[in-house]
Amino acid sequence: MKIIRDCKVCKSTLTGKQTLYCSPRCKNAVHQCYPAQKKRGLERKLRLFSLGGGKCAHCGYKKNLSALAFHHIQSKYKDFKLDMRSLSNRKMDSVMKEFDKCILLCHNCHSEVHNPELEVASLSSSRLL
């Protein structure tokens, strides 16, 4: 007995190997639209946040997800950054490979790691002029 299914978007009858959508246009209307990408990126970041220890590896900050970033321990091995765009649009396998090269840091600690020469105590007014 053949099961007749309808497209999730336009409700037209699916044919051949189609299982959810009748065309790329209908699939993109649901899967590639901005709200879907934003939701997928947030879900993935939350998952990686948990896998990464659930807090900043340096200071322990864990209050707001947007204040946390994935820092590549060795930047020479970085293939791409793990921002919301990459998290939502890349295959999870490649995201996980990149995640394995990172630690979770809050934006303050991340800035300090990348700019240690800007520590206020070490800066003198004569160096700034």
N, CA, C and O atoms as a GROMACS GRO file, in nm:
protein
  516
    1MET      N    1   0.084  -0.119   0.000
    1MET     CA    2   0.000   0.000   0.000
    1MET      C    3   0.088   0.125   0.000
    1MET      O    4   0.175   0.140   0.086
    2LYS      N    5   0.066   0.212  -0.094
    2LYS     CA    6   0.144   0.333  -0.109
    2LYS      C    7   0.089   0.444  -0.020
    2LYS      O    8  -0.032   0.470  -0.018
    3ILE      N    9   0.179   0.508   0.054
    3ILE     CA   10   0.139   0.619   0.142
    3ILE      C   11   0.147   0.748   0.063
    3ILE      O   12   0.250   0.778   0.002
    4ILE      N   13   0.041   0.824   0.063
    4ILE     CA   14   0.037   0.953  -0.006
    4ILE      C   15   0.062   1.062   0.097
    4ILE      O   16  -0.008   1.074   0.197
    5ARG      N   17   0.164   1.142   0.069
    5ARG     CA   18   0.201   1.250   0.160
    5ARG      C   19   0.192   1.383   0.088
    5ARG      O   20   0.199   1.391  -0.035
    6ASP      N   21   0.175   1.488   0.168
    6ASP     CA   22   0.167   1.623   0.114
    6ASP      C   23   0.288   1.704   0.160
    6ASP      O   24   0.344   1.680   0.266
    7CYS      N   25   0.326   1.801   0.078
    7CYS     CA   26   0.434   1.893   0.110
    7CYS      C   27   0.399   1.968   0.239
    7CYS      O   28   0.286   2.011   0.256
    8LYS      N   29   0.497   1.983   0.328
    8LYS     CA   30   0.474   2.052   0.454
    8LYS      C   31   0.441   2.200   0.436
    8LYS      O   32   0.383   2.262   0.525
    9VAL      N   33   0.479   2.256   0.322
    9VAL     CA   34   0.459   2.399   0.301
    9VAL      C   35   0.336   2.429   0.217
    9VAL      O   36   0.244   2.498   0.262
   10CYS      N   37   0.334   2.375   0.094
   10CYS     CA   38   0.225   2.412   0.001
   10CYS      C   39   0.114   2.307  -0.008
   10CYS      O   40   0.014   2.329  -0.076
   11LYS      N   41   0.132   2.194   0.058
   11LYS     CA   42   0.033   2.087   0.066
   11LYS      C   43   0.011   2.012  -0.065
   11LYS      O   44  -0.084   1.934  -0.076
   12SER      N   45   0.097   2.034  -0.166
   12SER     CA   46   0.082   1.958  -0.290
   12SER      C   47   0.129   1.814  -0.266
   12SER      O   48   0.208   1.788  -0.175
   13THR      N   49   0.080   1.722  -0.346
   13THR     CA   50   0.114   1.580  -0.330
   13THR      C   51   0.260   1.554  -0.366
   13THR      O   52   0.308   1.600  -0.471
   14LEU      N   53   0.329   1.482  -0.280
   14LEU     CA   54   0.469   1.450  -0.304
   14LEU      C   55   0.480   1.333  -0.400
   14LEU      O   56   0.394   1.244  -0.402
   15THR      N   57   0.585   1.334  -0.480
   15THR     CA   58   0.606   1.227  -0.577
   15THR      C   59   0.750   1.175  -0.567
   15THR      O   60   0.837   1.242  -0.512
   16GLY      N   61   0.772   1.057  -0.619
   16GLY     CA   62   0.907   1.001  -0.623
   16GLY      C   63   0.967   0.984  -0.484
   16GLY      O   64   0.904   0.928  -0.394
   17LYS      N   65   1.090   1.034  -0.467
   17LYS     CA   66   1.162   1.019  -0.340
   17LYS      C   67   1.134   1.132  -0.242
   17LYS      O   68   1.192   1.136  -0.134
   18GLN      N   69   1.047   1.223  -0.277
   18GLN     CA   70   1.015   1.335  -0.189
   18GLN      C   71   0.947   1.283  -0.062
   18GLN      O   72   0.855   1.202  -0.068
   19THR      N   73   0.994   1.331   0.053
   19THR     CA   74   0.937   1.285   0.179
   19THR      C   75   0.874   1.397   0.261
   19THR      O   76   0.780   1.373   0.337
   20LEU      N   77   0.926   1.520   0.247
   20LEU     CA   78   0.872   1.631   0.326
   20LEU      C   79   0.830   1.751   0.242
   20LEU      O   80   0.728   1.814   0.268
   21TYR      N   81   0.912   1.782   0.140
   21TYR     CA   82   0.889   1.902   0.060
   21TYR      C   83   0.883   1.866  -0.088
   21TYR      O   84   0.948   1.772  -0.132
   22CYS      N   85   0.804   1.942  -0.164
   22CYS     CA   86   0.788   1.914  -0.306
   22CYS      C   87   0.898   1.975  -0.391
   22CYS      O   88   0.921   1.931  -0.504
   23SER      N   89   0.968   2.078  -0.338
   23SER     CA   90   1.069   2.147  -0.418
   23SER      C   91   1.170   2.215  -0.326
   23SER      O   92   1.144   2.233  -0.207
   24PRO      N   93   1.286   2.253  -0.380
   24PRO     CA   94   1.383   2.330  -0.301
   24PRO      C   95   1.323   2.460  -0.249
   24PRO      O   96   1.357   2.505  -0.139
   25ARG      N   97   1.235   2.520  -0.326
   25ARG     CA   98   1.173   2.646  -0.283
   25ARG      C   99   1.094   2.626  -0.153
   25ARG      O  100   1.105   2.707  -0.060
   26CYS      N  101   1.014   2.520  -0.147
   26CYS     CA  102   0.936   2.492  -0.026
   26CYS      C  103   1.027   2.456   0.091
   26CYS      O  104   1.004   2.499   0.204
   27LYS      N  105   1.131   2.377   0.065
   27LYS     CA  106   1.225   2.339   0.170
   27LYS      C  107   1.294   2.463   0.227
   27LYS      O  108   1.306   2.478   0.348
   28ASN      N  109   1.339   2.551   0.138
   28ASN     CA  110   1.408   2.672   0.183
   28ASN      C  111   1.316   2.767   0.258
   28ASN      O  112   1.362   2.844   0.342
   29ALA      N  113   1.189   2.763   0.228
   29ALA     CA  114   1.093   2.849   0.298
   29ALA      C  115   1.086   2.815   0.446
   29ALA      O  116   1.055   2.901   0.528
   30VAL      N  117   1.115   2.691   0.479
   30VAL     CA  118   1.109   2.645   0.618
   30VAL      C  119   1.248   2.629   0.678
   30VAL      O  120   1.275   2.675   0.789
   31HIS      N  121   1.335   2.563   0.604
   31HIS     CA  122   1.464   2.523   0.659
   31HIS      C  123   1.570   2.634   0.650
   31HIS      O  124   1.650   2.648   0.742
   32GLN      N  125   1.572   2.710   0.542
   32GLN     CA  126   1.676   2.810   0.521
   32GLN      C  127   1.631   2.953   0.552
   32GLN      O  128   1.708   3.047   0.529
   33CYS      N  129   1.513   2.972   0.602
   33CYS     CA  130   1.469   3.107   0.636
   33CYS      C  131   1.541   3.155   0.762
   33CYS      O  132   1.587   3.074   0.842
   34TYR      N  133   1.551   3.285   0.778
   34TYR     CA  134   1.628   3.343   0.888
   34TYR      C  135   1.582   3.294   1.026
   34TYR      O  136   1.667   3.258   1.107
   35PRO      N  137   1.452   3.291   1.056
   35PRO     CA  138   1.412   3.241   1.189
   35PRO      C  139   1.456   3.096   1.214
   35PRO      O  140   1.494   3.062   1.326
   36ALA      N  141   1.452   3.012   1.111
   36ALA     CA  142   1.495   2.872   1.128
   36ALA      C  143   1.645   2.865   1.150
   36ALA      O  144   1.692   2.787   1.233
   37GLN      N  145   1.722   2.946   1.077
   37GLN     CA  146   1.867   2.948   1.094
   37GLN      C  147   1.904   2.999   1.234
   37GLN      O  148   1.992   2.944   1.300
   38LYS      N  149   1.835   3.103   1.278
   38LYS     CA  150   1.861   3.161   1.410
   38LYS      C  151   1.832   3.058   1.521
   38LYS      O  152   1.910   3.043   1.615
   39LYS      N  153   1.721   2.989   1.508
   39LYS     CA  154   1.683   2.887   1.605
   39LYS      C  155   1.784   2.772   1.606
   39LYS      O  156   1.826   2.727   1.713
   40ARG      N  157   1.823   2.725   1.487
   40ARG     CA  158   1.919   2.615   1.476
   40ARG      C  159   2.054   2.655   1.536
   40ARG      O  160   2.117   2.576   1.606
   41GLY      N  161   2.100   2.777   1.507
   41GLY     CA  162   2.227   2.826   1.560
   41GLY      C  163   2.225   2.834   1.712
   41GLY      O  164   2.321   2.795   1.778
   42LEU      N  165   2.116   2.884   1.768
   42LEU     CA  166   2.102   2.895   1.912
   42LEU      C  167   2.098   2.758   1.979
   42LEU      O  168   2.161   2.738   2.083
   43GLU      N  169   2.025   2.665   1.920
   43GLU     CA  170   2.018   2.529   1.975
   43GLU      C  171   2.156   2.464   1.975
   43GLU      O  172   2.194   2.397   2.071
   44ARG      N  173   2.230   2.484   1.867
   44ARG     CA  174   2.363   2.425   1.858
   44ARG      C  175   2.461   2.490   1.956
   44ARG      O  176   2.541   2.422   2.019
   45LYS      N  177   2.453   2.625   1.969
   45LYS     CA  178   2.542   2.693   2.063
   45LYS      C  179   2.513   2.647   2.205
   45LYS      O  180   2.606   2.628   2.284
   46LEU      N  181   2.386   2.630   2.238
   46LEU     CA  182   2.349   2.583   2.372
   46LEU      C  183   2.403   2.442   2.396
   46LEU      O  184   2.450   2.412   2.506
   47ARG      N  185   2.396   2.357   2.294
   47ARG     CA  186   2.451   2.222   2.307
   47ARG      C  187   2.602   2.225   2.328
   47ARG      O  188   2.655   2.155   2.415
   48LEU      N  189   2.673   2.306   2.248
   48LEU     CA  190   2.818   2.318   2.261
   48LEU      C  191   2.857   2.384   2.393
   48LEU      O  192   2.960   2.350   2.451
   49PHE      N  193   2.776   2.477   2.440
   49PHE     CA  194   2.797   2.541   2.570
   49PHE      C  195   2.800   2.433   2.680
   49PHE      O  196   2.887   2.435   2.766
   50SER      N  197   2.705   2.342   2.675
   50SER     CA  198   2.701   2.234   2.774
   50SER      C  199   2.821   2.141   2.758
   50SER      O  200   2.883   2.102   2.857
   51LEU      N  201   2.853   2.104   2.634
   51LEU     CA  202   2.967   2.016   2.609
   51LEU      C  203   3.100   2.082   2.650
   51LEU      O  204   3.194   2.014   2.689
   52GLY      N  205   3.105   2.215   2.642
   52GLY     CA  206   3.226   2.290   2.675
   52GLY      C  207   3.242   2.320   2.823
   52GLY      O  208   3.333   2.395   2.860
   53GLY      N  209   3.157   2.266   2.906
   53GLY     CA  210   3.169   2.287   3.050
   53GLY      C  211   3.065   2.380   3.109
   53GLY      O  212   3.052   2.389   3.231
   54GLY      N  213   2.991   2.450   3.025
   54GLY     CA  214   2.882   2.535   3.073
   54GLY      C  215   2.924   2.664   3.139
   54GLY      O  216   2.842   2.731   3.203
   55LYS      N  217   3.052   2.703   3.124
   55LYS     CA  218   3.099   2.829   3.183
   55LYS      C  219   3.233   2.866   3.121
   55LYS      O  220   3.298   2.783   3.056
   56CYS      N  221   3.273   2.990   3.142
   56CYS     CA  222   3.402   3.037   3.094
   56CYS      C  223   3.513   2.954   3.158
   56CYS      O  224   3.513   2.934   3.280
   57ALA      N  225   3.604   2.906   3.078
   57ALA     CA  226   3.713   2.821   3.128
   57ALA      C  227   3.810   2.898   3.217
   57ALA      O  228   3.883   2.838   3.295
   58HIS      N  229   3.811   3.033   3.207
   58HIS     CA  230   3.903   3.113   3.289
   58HIS      C  231   3.839   3.166   3.417
   58HIS      O  232   3.895   3.150   3.525
   59CYS      N  233   3.722   3.229   3.405
   59CYS     CA  234   3.664   3.296   3.522
   59CYS      C  235   3.536   3.232   3.574
   59CYS      O  236   3.491   3.265   3.684
   60GLY      N  237   3.476   3.141   3.498
   60GLY     CA  238   3.356   3.072   3.544
   60GLY      C  239   3.225   3.140   3.510
   60GLY      O  240   3.119   3.095   3.553
   61TYR      N  241   3.229   3.250   3.432
   61TYR     CA  242   3.106   3.320   3.393
   61TYR      C  243   3.014   3.226   3.317
   61TYR      O  244   3.058   3.149   3.232
   62LYS      N  245   2.882   3.233   3.349
   62LYS     CA  246   2.785   3.146   3.281
   62LYS      C  247   2.645   3.206   3.272
   62LYS      O  248   2.549   3.133   3.249
   63LYS      N  249   2.633   3.336   3.290
   63LYS     CA  250   2.501   3.398   3.298
   63LYS      C  251   2.430   3.415   3.164
   63LYS      O  252   2.311   3.384   3.153
   64ASN      N  253   2.500   3.463   3.061
   64ASN     CA  254   2.435   3.496   2.935
   64ASN      C  255   2.510   3.430   2.819
   64ASN      O  256   2.630   3.450   2.802
   65LEU      N  257   2.439   3.351   2.740
   65LEU     CA  258   2.499   3.276   2.631
   65LEU      C  259   2.564   3.366   2.527
   65LEU      O  260   2.666   3.330   2.468
   66SER      N  261   2.508   3.483   2.503
   66SER     CA  262   2.565   3.574   2.402
   66SER      C  263   2.698   3.633   2.447
   66SER      O  264   2.772   3.686   2.364
   67ALA      N  265   2.730   3.625   2.575
   67ALA     CA  266   2.855   3.678   2.627
   67ALA      C  267   2.966   3.573   2.628
   67ALA      O  268   3.074   3.598   2.682
   68LEU      N  269   2.941   3.458   2.568
   68LEU     CA  270   3.040   3.351   2.564
   68LEU      C  271   3.080   3.320   2.420
   68LEU      O  272   2.997   3.324   2.329
   69ALA      N  273   3.208   3.288   2.403
   69ALA     CA  274   3.260   3.260   2.268
   69ALA      C  275   3.349   3.136   2.273
   69ALA      O  276   3.398   3.095   2.378
   70PHE      N  277   3.368   3.077   2.157
   70PHE     CA  278   3.455   2.961   2.144
   70PHE      C  279   3.591   3.010   2.097
   70PHE      O  280   3.605   3.060   1.986
   71HIS      N  281   3.692   2.994   2.183
   71HIS     CA  282   3.827   3.040   2.154
   71HIS      C  283   3.911   2.924   2.104
   71HIS      O  284   3.921   2.820   2.169
   72HIS      N  285   3.971   2.942   1.987
   72HIS     CA  286   4.061   2.841   1.932
   72HIS      C  287   4.192   2.844   2.010
   72HIS      O  288   4.260   2.947   2.015
   73ILE      N  289   4.228   2.732   2.070
   73ILE     CA  290   4.348   2.724   2.151
   73ILE      C  291   4.472   2.751   2.066
   73ILE      O  292   4.563   2.823   2.109
   74GLN      N  293   4.477   2.696   1.947
   74GLN     CA  294   4.586   2.724   1.853
   74GLN      C  295   4.525   2.776   1.723
   74GLN      O  296   4.469   2.700   1.645
   75SER      N  297   4.537   2.906   1.702
   75SER     CA  298   4.470   2.969   1.588
   75SER      C  299   4.520   2.918   1.453
   75SER      O  300   4.448   2.929   1.354
   76LYS      N  301   4.640   2.864   1.447
   76LYS     CA  302   4.689   2.814   1.319
   76LYS      C  303   4.611   2.692   1.269
   76LYS      O  304   4.616   2.660   1.150
   77TYR      N  305   4.538   2.626   1.359
   77TYR     CA  306   4.456   2.511   1.319
   77TYR      C  307   4.310   2.547   1.298
   77TYR      O  308   4.226   2.459   1.276
   78LYS      N  309   4.279   2.674   1.306
   78LYS     CA  310   4.140   2.721   1.292
   78LYS      C  311   4.097   2.718   1.145
   78LYS      O  312   4.160   2.780   1.060
   79ASP      N  313   3.990   2.644   1.117
   79ASP     CA  314   3.935   2.640   0.981
   79ASP      C  315   3.825   2.744   0.962
   79ASP      O  316   3.813   2.802   0.855
   80PHE      N  317   3.747   2.767   1.065
   80PHE     CA  318   3.643   2.870   1.063
   80PHE      C  319   3.606   2.903   1.206
   80PHE      O  320   3.629   2.824   1.297
   81LYS      N  321   3.547   3.021   1.225
   81LYS     CA  322   3.506   3.059   1.360
   81LYS      C  323   3.369   2.999   1.392
   81LYS      O  324   3.287   2.977   1.302
   82LEU      N  325   3.347   2.975   1.517
   82LEU     CA  326   3.220   2.916   1.561
   82LEU      C  327   3.125   3.027   1.608
   82LEU      O  328   3.093   3.037   1.726
   83ASP      N  329   3.081   3.109   1.514
   83ASP     CA  330   2.982   3.211   1.543
   83ASP      C  331   2.844   3.156   1.508
   83ASP      O  332   2.832   3.044   1.460
   84MET      N  333   2.742   3.234   1.531
   84MET     CA  334   2.605   3.186   1.508
   84MET      C  335   2.582   3.149   1.361
   84MET      O  336   2.508   3.054   1.332
   85ARG      N  337   2.643   3.222   1.272
   85ARG     CA  338   2.623   3.192   1.129
   85ARG      C  339   2.682   3.056   1.094
   85ARG      O  340   2.618   2.975   1.027
   86SER      N  341   2.804   3.030   1.140
   86SER     CA  342   2.867   2.901   1.114
   86SER      C  343   2.791   2.788   1.182
   86SER      O  344   2.772   2.681   1.125
   87LEU      N  345   2.748   2.813   1.305
   87LEU     CA  346   2.675   2.710   1.379
   87LEU      C  347   2.545   2.672   1.310
   87LEU      O  348   2.507   2.555   1.312
   88SER      N  349   2.478   2.767   1.249
   88SER     CA  350   2.349   2.736   1.189
   88SER      C  351   2.359   2.683   1.046
   88SER      O  352   2.269   2.613   1.001
   89ASN      N  353   2.467   2.715   0.975
   89ASN     CA  354   2.473   2.682   0.833
   89ASN      C  355   2.571   2.571   0.795
   89ASN      O  356   2.573   2.529   0.679
   90ARG      N  357   2.650   2.524   0.888
   90ARG     CA  358   2.746   2.418   0.856
   90ARG      C  359   2.695   2.284   0.906
   90ARG      O  360   2.609   2.277   0.994
   91LYS      N  361   2.748   2.177   0.848
   91LYS     CA  362   2.711   2.043   0.894
   91LYS      C  363   2.765   2.022   1.034
   91LYS      O  364   2.874   2.070   1.068
   92MET      N  365   2.689   1.950   1.114
   92MET     CA  366   2.725   1.931   1.254
   92MET      C  367   2.858   1.858   1.269
   92MET      O  368   2.930   1.883   1.365
   93ASP      N  369   2.892   1.770   1.177
   93ASP     CA  370   3.021   1.700   1.184
   93ASP      C  371   3.138   1.799   1.179
   93ASP      O  372   3.231   1.789   1.259
   94SER      N  373   3.132   1.894   1.086
   94SER     CA  374   3.241   1.991   1.076
   94SER      C  375   3.241   2.087   1.195
   94SER      O  376   3.347   2.131   1.239
   95VAL      N  377   3.123   2.121   1.246
   95VAL     CA  378   3.114   2.206   1.366
   95VAL      C  379   3.181   2.136   1.485
   95VAL      O  380   3.254   2.198   1.561
   96MET      N  381   3.154   2.007   1.500
   96MET     CA  382   3.212   1.932   1.612
   96MET      C  383   3.364   1.921   1.600
   96MET      O  384   3.435   1.928   1.701
   97LYS      N  385   3.415   1.903   1.479
   97LYS     CA  386   3.560   1.898   1.459
   97LYS      C  387   3.624   2.030   1.498
   97LYS      O  388   3.731   2.033   1.560
   98GLU      N  389   3.558   2.140   1.463
   98GLU     CA  390   3.611   2.273   1.499
   98GLU      C  391   3.597   2.297   1.649
   98GLU      O  392   3.686   2.356   1.711
   99PHE      N  393   3.488   2.253   1.707
   99PHE     CA  394   3.465   2.268   1.851
   99PHE      C  395   3.574   2.198   1.933
   99PHE      O  396   3.611   2.246   2.040
  100ASP      N  397   3.623   2.086   1.884
  100ASP     CA  398   3.728   2.012   1.954
  100ASP      C  399   3.858   2.090   1.965
  100ASP      O  400   3.946   2.053   2.044
  101LYS      N  401   3.872   2.197   1.888
  101LYS     CA  402   3.993   2.280   1.891
  101LYS      C  403   3.976   2.401   1.983
  101LYS      O  404   4.065   2.486   1.990
  102CYS      N  405   3.863   2.409   2.052
  102CYS     CA  406   3.827   2.531   2.124
  102CYS      C  407   3.806   2.510   2.273
  102CYS      O  408   3.786   2.398   2.321
  103ILE      N  409   3.810   2.623   2.345
  103ILE     CA  410   3.762   2.628   2.483
  103ILE      C  411   3.657   2.738   2.489
  103ILE      O  412   3.654   2.827   2.404
  104LEU      N  413   3.572   2.732   2.588
  104LEU     CA  414   3.466   2.832   2.606
  104LEU      C  415   3.519   2.944   2.694
  104LEU      O  416   3.566   2.921   2.805
  105LEU      N  417   3.511   3.067   2.643
  105LEU     CA  418   3.554   3.185   2.719
  105LEU      C  419   3.447   3.293   2.712
  105LEU      O  420   3.378   3.308   2.611
  106CYS      N  421   3.434   3.370   2.821
  106CYS     CA  422   3.347   3.488   2.815
  106CYS      C  423   3.420   3.592   2.729
  106CYS      O  424   3.540   3.581   2.707
  107HIS      N  425   3.348   3.692   2.682
  107HIS     CA  426   3.409   3.790   2.592
  107HIS      C  427   3.520   3.870   2.661
  107HIS      O  428   3.617   3.909   2.595
  108ASN      N  429   3.508   3.895   2.791
  108ASN     CA  430   3.615   3.967   2.862
  108ASN      C  431   3.743   3.884   2.862
  108ASN      O  432   3.849   3.934   2.826
  109CYS      N  433   3.734   3.759   2.904
  109CYS     CA  434   3.853   3.672   2.906
  109CYS      C  435   3.906   3.649   2.765
  109CYS      O  436   4.027   3.644   2.745
  110HIS      N  437   3.818   3.637   2.668
  110HIS     CA  438   3.859   3.618   2.529
  110HIS      C  439   3.940   3.739   2.481
  110HIS      O  440   4.043   3.722   2.416
  111SER      N  441   3.895   3.858   2.513
  111SER     CA  442   3.968   3.981   2.476
  111SER      C  443   4.103   3.986   2.545
  111SER      O  444   4.203   4.026   2.483
  112GLU      N  445   4.109   3.948   2.672
  112GLU     CA  446   4.235   3.950   2.745
  112GLU      C  447   4.335   3.850   2.687
  112GLU      O  448   4.455   3.878   2.680
  113VAL      N  449   4.287   3.733   2.645
  113VAL     CA  450   4.375   3.632   2.585
  113VAL      C  451   4.435   3.685   2.454
  113VAL      O  452   4.553   3.664   2.426
  114HIS      N  453   4.353   3.753   2.374
  114HIS     CA  454   4.400   3.802   2.244
  114HIS      C  455   4.478   3.933   2.254
  114HIS      O  456   4.553   3.965   2.161
  115ASN      N  457   4.463   4.008   2.362
  115ASN     CA  458   4.528   4.138   2.375
  115ASN      C  459   4.594   4.157   2.511
  115ASN      O  460   4.560   4.251   2.582
  116PRO      N  461   4.687   4.071   2.549
  116PRO     CA  462   4.749   4.084   2.682
  116PRO      C  463   4.831   4.212   2.698
  116PRO      O  464   4.851   4.259   2.810
  117GLU      N  465   4.877   4.269   2.588
  117GLU     CA  466   4.957   4.391   2.593
  117GLU      C  467   4.875   4.515   2.631
  117GLU      O  468   4.933   4.621   2.657
  118LEU      N  469   4.744   4.503   2.635
  118LEU     CA  470   4.658   4.617   2.669
  118LEU      C  471   4.610   4.616   2.814
  118LEU      O  472   4.517   4.688   2.849
  119GLU      N  473   4.672   4.536   2.897
  119GLU     CA  474   4.636   4.534   3.039
  119GLU      C  475   4.663   4.673   3.098
  119GLU      O  476   4.772   4.727   3.085
  120VAL      N  477   4.562   4.729   3.162
  120VAL     CA  478   4.567   4.867   3.210
  120VAL      C  479   4.687   4.890   3.303
  120VAL      O  480   4.753   4.993   3.293
  121ALA      N  481   4.715   4.797   3.391
  121ALA     CA  482   4.824   4.815   3.487
  121ALA      C  483   4.960   4.826   3.419
  121ALA      O  484   5.050   4.890   3.473
  122SER      N  485   4.974   4.765   3.303
  122SER     CA  486   5.104   4.769   3.236
  122SER      C  487   5.119   4.886   3.139
  122SER      O  488   5.228   4.912   3.089
  123LEU      N  489   5.010   4.955   3.112
  123LEU     CA  490   5.015   5.068   3.021
  123LEU      C  491   5.054   5.194   3.097
  123LEU      O  492   5.003   5.219   3.206
  124SER      N  493   5.143   5.272   3.043
  124SER     CA  494   5.179   5.400   3.107
  124SER      C  495   5.133   5.512   3.015
  124SER      O  496   5.120   5.492   2.894
  125SER      N  497   5.109   5.628   3.069
  125SER     CA  498   5.061   5.740   2.988
  125SER      C  499   5.166   5.783   2.886
  125SER      O  500   5.131   5.834   2.780
  126SER      N  501   5.294   5.763   2.918
  126SER     CA  502   5.396   5.802   2.822
  126SER      C  503   5.398   5.711   2.699
  126SER      O  504   5.434   5.755   2.590
  127ARG      N  505   5.358   5.587   2.714
  127ARG     CA  506   5.354   5.494   2.601
  127ARG      C  507   5.239   5.529   2.506
  127ARG      O  508   5.244   5.497   2.387
  128LEU      N  509   5.137   5.593   2.559
  128LEU     CA  510   5.020   5.624   2.477
  128LEU      C  511   5.041   5.747   2.388
  128LEU      O  512   4.973   5.761   2.286
  129LEU      N  513   5.133   5.834   2.425
  129LEU     CA  514   5.152   5.957   2.349
  129LEU      C  515   5.244   5.941   2.233
  129LEU      O  516   5.269   6.037   2.160
   0.00000   0.00000   0.00000
